[in-house]
């Protein structure tokens, strides 16, 4: 699954630490999500999208096949 969490977070002037504190997860979790090494639970994805003022669909999507 691909995402653009890093770009959206930076556009809002947030640090990984800011997101992790607000979501109750570790900074390493945010880092893993941003680097496509961890797919968040549906609950976390909705919280993350809400915090980033967007939708789950707008932030996450399938990896395009070539």
LOGU-129089 format. One line per 8 residues: number of its first residue (from 1); their letters; for each residue x, y, z of N, C-alpha, C, O. Coordinates in steps of 0.2 Angstrom, whole numbers, plus 5000, padded with zeros to 4 digits. Atoms other than C-alpha are relative to their C-alpha. Layout:
BEGIN
NUM	A	X/Y/Z/X/Y/Z/X/Y/Z/X/Y/Z | ...;
REM end
This chain:
BEGIN
1	XXXXXXXX	5004/4994/5000/5000/5000/5000/5004/5006/5000/5009/5007/5004 | 4996/4994/5000/5007/5017/4996/4996/5005/5004/4990/5005/5004 | 5003/4994/4997/5004/5033/5005/5004/5006/4999/5010/5006/4997 | 4997/4994/5001/5008/5051/5005/5000/5004/5007/4999/5010/5007 | 5000/4997/4994/5008/5054/5024/5005/5005/5002/5004/5010/5004 | 4995/4995/4999/5025/5062/5025/4999/5007/4997/5000/5012/5000 | 5001/4994/5003/5021/5075/5012/4994/5004/5003/4995/5010/5004 | 5006/4997/4997/5004/5079/5020/5002/5003/5007/5001/5009/5009;
9	XXXXXXXX	4998/4998/4993/5012/5080/5038/5005/5006/4999/5004/5011/5003 | 4995/4994/5001/5026/5092/5031/4996/5006/4998/4998/5012/5000 | 5004/4994/5003/5013/5103/5022/4996/5003/5006/4995/5009/5006 | 5004/4997/4994/5004/5105/5039/5005/5002/5005/5003/5005/5011 | 4995/4998/4995/5021/5109/5048/5000/4996/5006/5002/4998/5011 | 5000/5004/4994/5020/5094/5059/5006/4995/5000/5009/4994/4994 | 4995/5005/5000/5034/5083/5065/4997/4993/5001/4992/4992/5003 | 5002/5007/4998/5033/5064/5067/4998/5000/5007/4994/4996/5009;
17	XXXXXXXX	5001/5000/4992/5034/5067/5086/4993/5003/5001/4989/5000/5005 | 5007/4997/4999/5018/5078/5084/4995/4995/4999/4990/4994/5003 | 5005/5005/5001/5008/5065/5076/5000/4994/5005/4995/4992/5007 | 5000/5006/4995/5014/5051/5087/4997/5002/5007/4993/4997/5010 | 5002/4997/4993/5010/5061/5103/4992/5000/4999/4988/4998/5004 | 5007/4999/5001/4992/5065/5096/4997/4993/4999/4991/4993/5001 | 5003/5007/5002/4989/5047/5090/5001/4995/5005/4998/4990/5005 | 4999/5005/4995/4996/5038/5105/5004/4994/4998/5003/4989/5000;
25	XXXXXXXX	4995/5006/5003/5009/5028/5095/5007/5003/5000/5008/5009/5002 | 4993/4998/5000/5028/5029/5094/5002/5004/4994/4998/5003/4989 | 4998/4997/5006/5037/5040/5082/5003/4995/4995/5002/4996/4989 | 4998/5005/5004/5044/5024/5075/4995/4997/4996/4995/4995/4990 | 5006/5002/5004/5027/5019/5070/4998/5004/4995/4997/5002/4989 | 5001/4995/5005/5024/5035/5061/5005/4999/4994/5004/5000/4988 | 4995/5000/5005/5041/5033/5052/4999/4993/4996/5000/4994/4990 | 5001/5006/5004/5037/5015/5047/4994/5001/4995/4994/4998/4990;
33	XXXXXXXX	5006/4999/5004/5020/5020/5040/5002/5005/4994/5001/5003/4988 | 4998/4996/5005/5028/5034/5030/5005/4997/4995/5005/4999/4989 | 4995/5004/5004/5041/5022/5023/4997/4994/4997/5001/4990/4995 | 5003/5006/5003/5028/5009/5018/5002/4994/5003/5002/4989/4999 | 4997/5006/4996/5035/4997/5031/4995/4997/5004/4995/4992/5007 | 5005/5002/4995/5019/4996/5041/4993/5003/4997/4993/5009/4996 | 5006/4998/5002/5001/4997/5036/4996/5001/5006/4995/4996/5010 | 5003/4999/4994/4991/5005/5050/4993/4996/5000/4990/4994/4995;
41	XXXXXXXX	5007/5003/4999/4975/4997/5057/4995/5005/4997/4997/5011/4996 | 5005/4996/5003/4959/5004/5050/4999/5006/5005/4998/5012/5003 | 5001/4995/4995/4956/5013/5066/5006/5006/5000/5004/5012/5000 | 4995/4996/5000/4973/5021/5066/5000/5004/4994/5002/5010/4994 | 5001/4996/5006/4971/5026/5048/4995/5005/5000/4997/5011/4997 | 5005/4995/5000/4955/5035/5051/5003/5006/5005/5001/5012/5003 | 4998/4995/4995/4963/5044/5066/5005/5005/4996/5005/5011/4997 | 4995/4996/5004/4978/5049/5055/4997/5004/4995/5000/5010/4994;
49	XXXXXXXX	5003/4996/5005/4968/5055/5041/4996/5006/5003/4997/5012/5000 | 5004/4995/4996/4957/5065/5053/5005/5006/5002/5004/5012/5001 | 4995/4995/4997/4972/5073/5061/5004/5004/4994/5006/5010/4995 | 4996/4997/5006/4980/5077/5043/4994/5004/4996/4996/5006/4991 | 5005/4996/5004/4963/5085/5038/4999/4997/4993/4998/5001/4989 | 5001/5003/5007/4960/5073/5024/4995/4993/5001/4992/4992/5007 | 5003/5006/4999/4952/5056/5021/5005/4994/4999/5010/4995/4997 | 4996/5006/5000/4958/5038/5022/5002/4999/4992/5008/4998/4991;
57	XXXXXXXX	4999/5001/5007/4956/5036/5003/5005/5005/4997/5008/5003/4993 | 4996/4995/5003/4965/5052/5000/5008/4999/5002/5012/5002/4999 | 4993/5001/4997/4981/5046/5010/5002/4994/4998/5008/4993/4997 | 4998/5006/5002/4981/5028/5006/4997/4997/4994/4992/4999/4992 | 5003/5003/5006/4979/5018/4991/5005/4994/4998/5010/4993/5000 | 4996/5006/5002/4985/5002/4982/5006/5002/4996/5006/5007/4993 | 4994/4999/5004/5002/5001/4974/4998/4998/4993/4995/4993/4992 | 5002/5001/5007/5000/5003/4956/5004/4994/4997/5010/4994/4998;
65	XX	4996/5005/5004/5005/4988/4945/5002/5002/4994/4998/5005/4990 | 4998/4998/5006/5015/4990/4930/5000/4994/4995/5002/4995/4989;
REM end
